[in-house]
Amino acid sequence: MSIHRKSKFEVNIMKQAGNIVALVHAAMKEAVKEGITTQELNDIAYKIIKQNKADATFLGYHGFPATICASVNEQVVHGFPSKDVILKNGDIISIDVGATYKGFVGDSAWTYPVGEISDEKKMLLKATEEALFAGLEYMRSNEKLENAAGAIEDTAKKYNLGIVRQYGGHGVGRQMHEDPFVFNYRTNCPLILQKGMTIAIEPMLNLGGDDVDVLEDGWTVVTKDKKASAHFEHTVHVTDDGAEILTKLL
């Protein structure tokens, strides 16, 4: 495992990358409504990233064809934006976006309601966001990474939600995916967090079971039981005092 701890200078650039990602999410929060297509959301995100002199991290990544991952309802992650996918009242949509600024990546995901959603979906969004912040509570120097994973698992169990086990958080820096990998459940990971690590924490929780499938496009991950899934993610800097969220508005 090769973990690059970031200097203060590097963290400051990552804050700027994270700010651009946060600008995209602010626009997504306003734009997500009944009748908009996921392609239109993608175009809004691309424009904001370019206006801020950054690159769309996801676009072309291992052949991924878009700026955002737009995953609707039972889609967990990596959904393709499309002019044919029109959001309707009662949907939820997870939007994952990355921006590369001066060589460093910001990466964040959020799940948005479309119009009025069911109480069950409201609970799913509340619980998954709660799981994210429960994990972030442990992102400080000399803490076990395992404790962050355990906090996410405990939150999922509290709400009786499925945990997506094949995907998880990861180091972030000059690359979108760096060491360490971060599970959303306990695995006896021995890693001790150190100041300067920059890591994305990203619980993905399901209304049904844990199991997922990948569609024929080779990217889109869906729940096997077709029940809704939510995804929340922040990139953070590990400090002696806790998690410094990098993917927020400056």
C-alpha positions in Angstrom: 0.0 0.0 0.0 1.4 3.4 -1.0 -0.2 6.4 0.7 1.0 9.9 -0.2 0.4 12.3 2.7 -0.3 15.8 1.4 1.6 19.0 2.2 -0.3 22.1 3.3 0.3 23.5 -0.2 -1.2 20.4 -1.8 -4.2 20.4 0.6 -4.9 24.0 -0.4 -5.1 23.0 -4.1 -7.4 20.1 -3.2 -9.6 22.6 -1.3 -9.9 24.6 -4.6 -10.7 21.4 -6.5 -13.3 20.5 -3.8 -14.8 23.9 -4.0 -15.5 23.4 -7.8 -17.1 20.0 -7.0 -19.2 21.8 -4.3 -20.3 24.4 -6.9 -21.5 21.6 -9.1 -23.5 20.1 -6.3 -25.0 23.4 -5.4 -26.2 23.7 -9.0 -27.4 20.1 -9.0 -29.5 20.7 -5.9 -31.3 23.5 -7.8 -31.6 21.7 -11.1 -32.8 18.3 -10.0 -36.6 18.4 -10.5 -39.3 16.5 -12.4 -38.8 16.7 -16.2 -35.1 17.3 -16.4 -32.9 14.7 -18.2 -29.8 13.3 -16.6 -27.9 14.5 -19.8 -29.0 18.1 -19.0 -27.6 17.7 -15.4 -24.3 16.4 -16.9 -24.1 19.4 -19.2 -24.6 21.8 -16.3 -21.8 20.1 -14.4 -19.4 20.1 -17.3 -20.0 23.9 -17.9 -19.3 24.7 -14.2 -16.1 22.7 -14.1 -14.8 24.3 -17.3 -15.8 27.8 -16.2 -13.6 27.2 -13.1 -10.5 26.2 -15.2 -10.7 22.6 -14.1 -11.1 19.2 -15.9 -13.9 16.8 -15.5 -12.1 13.9 -13.7 -14.6 11.2 -14.7 -14.8 12.0 -18.4 -12.7 9.4 -20.2 -11.7 7.7 -17.0 -11.2 4.1 -18.1 -13.5 5.0 -20.9 -16.3 6.5 -18.8 -18.3 8.6 -21.2 -19.6 11.5 -19.0 -18.8 14.2 -16.5 -21.1 12.9 -13.7 -22.3 9.5 -12.6 -26.1 9.8 -12.6 -27.7 6.9 -10.8 -31.5 6.8 -10.4 -33.4 4.8 -7.8 -32.1 1.2 -7.8 -28.9 2.3 -9.6 -26.1 2.4 -7.0 -23.2 4.1 -8.8 -21.7 4.7 -12.3 -25.0 5.4 -14.1 -24.6 7.0 -17.5 -26.3 10.4 -18.0 -28.8 10.2 -20.9 -31.2 12.4 -22.8 -33.6 9.5 -22.5 -33.6 9.4 -18.7 -36.2 12.0 -17.6 -36.5 12.4 -13.8 -40.0 12.0 -12.4 -41.7 12.8 -9.1 -40.7 10.3 -6.5 -37.3 9.4 -7.9 -34.0 9.7 -6.1 -30.8 10.4 -8.0 -27.3 10.0 -6.8 -24.9 12.4 -8.5 -21.1 11.7 -8.2 -18.7 14.2 -9.7 -15.0 14.8 -9.8 -13.0 17.9 -10.8 -9.2 18.0 -11.4 -7.7 21.4 -10.6 -3.9 22.1 -11.0 -3.3 18.3 -10.9 -5.4 17.4 -7.9 -8.8 15.8 -7.6 -11.9 16.7 -5.7 -14.6 13.9 -5.5 -18.0 14.0 -3.9 -21.4 12.4 -4.3 -24.9 13.3 -3.0 -28.3 11.8 -3.4 -31.2 14.1 -4.2 -35.0 13.7 -4.0 -37.0 14.5 -7.1 -40.2 16.2 -6.0 -42.0 14.4 -3.2 -40.5 11.0 -2.4 -41.8 8.2 -0.2 -41.1 8.1 3.5 -39.0 5.0 2.9 -36.7 6.9 0.5 -36.6 9.8 2.9 -35.3 7.5 5.6 -32.8 6.0 3.2 -31.3 9.4 2.3 -31.3 10.6 5.9 -29.6 7.4 7.1 -27.0 7.3 4.3 -26.0 10.9 5.0 -25.9 10.1 8.7 -23.6 7.2 7.9 -21.2 9.5 6.0 -20.9 11.9 8.9 -20.6 9.0 11.4 -17.6 7.7 9.5 -16.1 11.2 9.3 -16.1 11.4 13.1 -13.2 9.0 13.1 -11.1 10.6 10.4 -8.3 12.0 12.6 -4.7 11.3 13.3 -3.8 8.1 15.2 -7.4 6.7 14.8 -8.0 3.4 13.1 -9.5 3.6 9.7 -11.5 0.5 10.7 -13.4 2.7 13.2 -14.8 4.9 10.4 -15.9 1.8 8.5 -17.5 0.4 11.6 -19.4 3.6 12.3 -20.9 3.4 8.7 -21.8 -0.3 9.3 -23.4 0.5 12.6 -25.5 3.3 11.1 -26.7 0.9 8.3 -27.7 -1.7 10.8 -29.5 0.9 13.0 -31.8 1.6 10.0 -31.9 -2.0 8.8 -30.3 -1.1 5.4 -28.2 -3.1 3.0 -24.5 -2.2 2.6 -22.9 -2.3 -0.8 -19.8 -4.3 -0.2 -18.0 -4.3 -3.6 -17.5 -0.6 -3.6 -16.3 2.0 -1.1 -14.1 5.0 -0.3 -10.5 5.6 -1.3 -7.6 7.8 -1.1 -7.7 10.9 -3.3 -4.9 13.2 -4.6 -3.2 13.4 -8.0 -5.3 10.4 -8.9 -9.0 9.9 -8.2 -8.4 6.5 -6.7 -5.4 6.1 -4.4 -4.6 3.9 -1.4 -6.2 3.1 1.0 -9.4 1.5 -0.1 -12.1 2.2 2.6 -14.8 -0.5 3.2 -18.2 0.5 4.5 -18.1 -2.3 7.1 -15.6 -3.8 9.5 -12.8 -5.9 7.9 -10.1 -5.8 10.6 -8.1 -3.2 8.6 -4.9 -2.4 10.5 -4.3 1.1 9.0 -3.8 3.9 11.4 -4.7 7.3 10.0 -2.0 10.0 9.8 -2.2 13.8 9.4 -2.0 14.7 5.7 -3.9 11.7 4.4 -6.7 12.8 2.0 -9.5 10.2 1.7 -13.0 10.0 0.2 -15.5 8.4 2.6 -18.6 7.2 0.6 -21.3 4.9 2.1 -23.7 3.3 -0.4 -26.7 1.9 1.4 -29.8 0.0 0.1 -33.4 -0.3 1.1 -33.1 -4.0 0.4 -30.2 -6.4 0.5 -26.5 -6.0 0.0 -26.2 -7.7 -3.4 -25.6 -5.7 -6.6 -25.2 -6.5 -10.3 -23.4 -4.6 -13.1 -25.4 -4.0 -16.2 -24.3 -4.9 -19.8 -22.8 -1.4 -20.3 -20.0 -2.6 -18.0 -20.5 0.3 -15.6 -23.9 0.8 -14.1 -24.3 -0.9 -10.8 -27.8 -1.8 -9.6 -29.3 -3.5 -6.6 -30.0 -7.1 -7.3 -33.5 -6.8 -5.7 -34.2 -3.5 -7.6 -34.7 -1.6 -4.3 -33.5 2.0 -4.1 -29.9 2.9 -3.2 -28.4 6.1 -1.9 -24.8 7.4 -2.0 -23.1 10.2 -0.1 -19.4 11.1 -0.3 -17.0 13.8 0.8 -13.2 14.0 0.3 -11.5 14.9 3.6 -8.1 15.8 4.9 -7.1 13.9 8.1 -5.9 16.3 10.8 -5.0 16.0 14.5 -8.4 17.6 15.2 -10.5 15.5 12.9 -11.8 15.5 9.3 -11.4 18.7 7.3 -14.0 18.5 4.5 -12.3 19.5 1.2 -15.4 19.1 -1.0 -17.3 22.1 0.3 -17.8 25.7 -0.8 -15.0 28.0 0.2 
